[in-house]
Amino acid sequence: MPANTKYLNASFWPRFSKITAAFLGGFMVSTLFHLAIASWFNHLNVIITSTYSAIILWCGLMIVAFLAKNGWKIWAIYILSSIILAIIIFYGKTLNPLL
C-alpha cells in the first residue's frame, strides 16, 4: 500500500534540513552535552559513561528531528542549545581548571 501523497514532501530543502539536523545537529548537541558534563565533573568517569549514553542521546535527537514539522526550527534549536552548552564548557574550564 503506497503512502498517502498528502503526507509526502516533494521539496528538497525540508528533507535536507531534517536529515542534516538529525545527523550533524544531533551529533553536535550530544557531543557538546557530554563535554559540558566533563568540564564540571571528573572527565574520566564521563568519558567512560559517554561511550553508551552519547549514542543513545544522538538517536533520541535524530528521532526528534524527524518528528518535527520544520527542519529549520530543529536546526535553530540545536544551534541554540550548542551555544548554551559551549558557554557551559567555557565556564566549566575557567572555574575548574584542574579537572
C-alpha positions as CSV (number, residue, x, y, z in Angstrom):
1,M,0.0,0.0,0.0
2,P,1.7,3.3,-1.1
3,A,2.0,6.2,1.2
4,N,-0.6,8.9,1.2
5,T,0.6,11.8,-1.0
6,K,-0.6,14.5,1.4
7,Y,2.0,13.3,3.9
8,L,4.9,13.3,1.5
9,N,7.0,16.4,0.9
10,A,8.4,16.7,-2.6
11,S,10.6,19.6,-1.9
12,F,14.3,19.0,-1.5
13,W,15.2,21.6,1.2
14,P,12.8,20.5,4.0
15,R,14.1,16.9,3.6
16,F,17.7,18.1,3.5
17,S,17.3,20.3,6.6
18,K,15.7,17.4,8.6
19,I,18.4,14.9,7.6
20,T,21.3,17.2,8.3
21,A,19.7,18.3,11.6
22,A,19.3,14.7,12.6
23,F,22.8,13.5,11.8
24,L,25.0,16.6,12.2
25,G,23.0,18.6,14.6
26,G,22.2,15.7,16.9
27,F,25.8,14.6,17.0
28,M,26.9,18.1,17.7
29,V,24.5,18.5,20.6
30,S,25.2,15.1,22.1
31,T,28.9,15.6,21.9
32,L,28.8,19.1,23.4
33,F,26.5,17.8,26.2
34,H,29.0,15.2,27.3
35,L,31.9,17.7,27.0
36,A,29.9,20.2,29.2
37,I,29.4,17.5,31.8
38,A,33.1,16.5,31.6
39,S,34.1,20.2,32.2
40,W,32.3,20.3,35.5
41,F,32.8,16.7,36.8
42,N,35.5,14.1,36.7
43,H,36.2,13.8,33.0
44,L,37.4,10.1,33.2
45,N,34.1,9.0,34.5
46,V,32.2,11.0,31.9
47,I,34.2,9.6,29.1
48,I,33.5,6.0,30.2
49,T,29.8,6.8,30.5
50,S,29.6,8.7,27.3
51,T,30.5,5.8,25.1
52,Y,27.0,4.5,25.5
53,S,25.0,7.5,26.6
54,A,26.2,9.7,23.7
55,I,24.9,7.2,21.1
56,I,21.5,6.9,23.0
57,L,21.2,10.7,23.1
58,W,22.2,11.0,19.5
59,C,19.5,8.5,18.5
60,G,16.9,10.4,20.5
61,L,17.9,13.7,18.9
62,M,17.6,12.1,15.5
63,I,14.1,10.9,16.3
64,V,13.1,14.4,17.5
65,A,14.5,15.9,14.3
66,F,12.5,13.6,12.0
67,L,9.3,14.0,14.1
68,A,9.4,17.8,13.8
69,K,7.4,19.6,11.1
70,N,10.1,22.1,10.2
71,G,13.7,21.1,9.9
72,W,15.0,24.7,10.1
73,K,13.4,25.1,13.5
74,I,15.1,22.0,14.7
75,W,18.4,23.4,13.4
76,A,17.7,26.6,15.3
77,I,17.0,24.7,18.5
78,Y,20.2,22.5,18.0
79,I,22.4,25.6,17.3
80,L,21.0,27.5,20.3
81,S,21.5,24.5,22.6
82,S,25.0,24.1,21.2
83,I,25.8,27.7,22.0
84,I,24.5,27.3,25.6
85,L,26.5,24.1,26.0
86,A,29.6,25.8,24.7
87,I,29.2,28.6,27.3
88,I,28.8,26.0,30.0
89,I,32.0,24.3,28.7
90,F,33.8,27.7,28.8
91,Y,32.8,28.5,32.3
92,G,33.5,24.9,33.4
93,K,37.1,25.1,32.1
94,T,37.7,28.6,33.6
95,L,36.2,27.8,37.0
96,N,37.5,24.3,37.3
97,P,40.9,24.3,35.6
98,L,42.3,21.3,37.5
99,L,39.6,18.8,36.3
